[in-house]
Each structure stands twice: as C-alpha cells, then as structure tokens.
C-alpha cells in the first residue's frame, strides 16, 4: 500500500499518526527484505565452502541493526497512533491484516 491509498480512504487511515505508522511499517518491511536478501546471497555464495568475510559479516550485522531500529520505530508509531485515535488505530490494524492476507493468500482474522 502506498501513502496515496492510505490517505484516500477516509476511514482513519488519513490520520497523521496512521500515516506515520504505515510509513514505519513499510520501512520495517524494506529493512527485513534487505537483511534476508543479503543472508540468502551469502548462503548461496558460501553454500559449498568458505565463510563470509569480516566486511560481509559487518554489513549483515548493520542490516540487522537497521531492521531492529525499524521494528522499534514501528512499535513506537503504533503506540502513538493508539494513544491518539483508537478508530485510526483499528483502521491501520485492519489494513495490515488485509495486506497480510493478500501477501499470503490466506484469510486473517481481525
């Protein structure tokens, strides 16, 4: 979901704290993907023998640290949203459940 989709619904997703939470969620998803992509690349590169270099290990650790920060930021944004507007909080949670359902192809319960 992009910001335009979030703000066009008028169901609470246009609340500034909701936009912040959805932006933090997107950042968290990107950081997770970046970490796992590098992990997958290193596993493929060193599948038969060898180990990642110190530079590769440091980059991987940096990506994990970045993801940890993104998770923390998302949690803080969701807490701020919930404190600011319970209706907007419920709308964001419903949107994230729907997104998870679309991504996995399975229904999620809200």
C-alpha positions as CSV (number, residue, x, y, z in Angstrom):
1,X,0.0,0.0,0.0
2,X,1.3,3.5,-0.8
3,X,0.6,6.7,1.0
4,X,-2.0,7.8,-1.6
5,X,-4.0,4.7,-1.0
6,X,-3.8,5.2,2.8
7,X,-5.0,8.8,2.6
8,X,-7.7,8.3,0.0
9,X,-9.9,6.0,2.1
10,X,-11.2,8.5,4.8
11,X,-11.6,5.7,7.3
12,X,-9.0,6.8,9.8
13,X,-6.0,5.9,7.6
14,X,-5.6,9.6,6.8
15,X,-4.8,10.5,10.4
16,X,-1.3,11.8,10.6
17,X,-0.3,9.2,13.2
18,X,-1.8,6.5,11.0
19,X,0.3,7.7,8.1
20,X,3.3,7.6,10.3
21,X,2.6,4.1,11.4
22,X,2.0,2.8,7.9
23,X,5.2,4.6,6.7
24,X,7.1,2.9,9.6
25,X,5.6,-0.4,8.6
26,X,6.8,0.0,5.1
27,X,10.3,0.9,6.3
28,X,10.3,-2.2,8.5
29,X,9.3,-4.4,5.6
30,X,12.0,-3.0,3.4
31,X,14.7,-3.4,6.1
32,X,13.6,-7.0,6.7
33,X,13.8,-7.8,2.9
34,X,17.2,-6.2,2.7
35,X,18.5,-8.3,5.5
36,X,17.1,-11.5,4.2
37,X,18.2,-10.8,0.7
38,X,21.8,-10.4,1.9
39,X,21.5,-13.5,4.1
40,X,20.3,-15.5,1.1
41,X,23.1,-14.2,-1.1
42,X,25.7,-15.1,1.4
43,X,24.3,-18.6,1.9
44,X,24.3,-19.1,-1.9
45,X,27.8,-17.7,-2.2
46,X,29.3,-19.9,0.6
47,X,27.0,-22.9,0.1
48,X,29.8,-25.3,-0.7
49,X,32.7,-23.9,1.3
50,X,34.1,-20.8,2.8
51,X,32.7,-18.2,5.2
52,X,31.6,-14.6,4.7
53,X,34.3,-12.0,5.1
54,X,34.5,-9.7,8.0
55,X,33.2,-6.9,5.8
56,X,30.2,-9.1,4.7
57,X,29.5,-10.0,8.3
58,X,29.6,-6.4,9.3
59,X,27.3,-5.4,6.5
60,X,24.9,-8.2,7.5
61,X,25.0,-7.1,11.2
62,X,24.4,-3.5,10.1
63,X,21.3,-4.5,8.1
64,X,20.0,-6.5,11.1
65,X,20.6,-3.5,13.4
66,X,18.8,-1.3,10.8
67,X,15.8,-3.7,10.9
68,X,15.8,-3.7,14.7
69,X,15.6,0.1,14.6
70,X,12.8,-0.1,12.1
71,X,10.8,-2.5,14.3
72,X,11.3,-0.3,17.3
73,X,10.1,2.7,15.3
74,X,7.1,0.8,14.0
75,X,6.1,-0.2,17.6
76,X,6.5,3.4,18.8
77,X,4.4,4.7,15.9
78,X,1.7,2.2,16.6
79,X,1.6,3.0,20.3
80,X,1.4,6.7,19.4
81,X,-1.4,6.0,17.0
82,X,-3.3,4.0,19.5
83,X,-3.0,6.8,22.1
84,X,-4.0,9.5,19.6
85,X,-7.0,7.8,17.9
86,X,-8.4,4.4,18.6
87,X,-10.5,4.4,15.4
88,X,-7.5,5.2,13.2
89,X,-5.6,2.5,15.1
90,X,-8.3,0.0,14.3
91,X,-8.2,1.1,10.6
92,X,-4.4,0.6,10.4
93,X,-4.6,-2.8,12.1
94,X,-7.4,-3.9,9.6
95,X,-5.3,-2.7,6.7
96,X,-2.2,-4.6,7.9
97,X,-4.3,-7.7,8.4
98,X,-5.7,-7.3,4.9
99,X,-2.2,-6.8,3.5
100,X,-1.0,-10.0,5.2
101,X,-3.9,-11.9,3.8
102,X,-3.2,-10.6,0.3
103,X,0.5,-11.4,0.7
104,X,0.0,-15.0,1.9
105,X,-3.2,-15.8,0.0
106,X,-4.9,-16.8,3.3
107,X,-7.6,-15.1,5.2
108,X,-6.6,-13.5,8.5
109,X,-8.8,-12.9,11.5
110,X,-9.1,-9.4,12.9
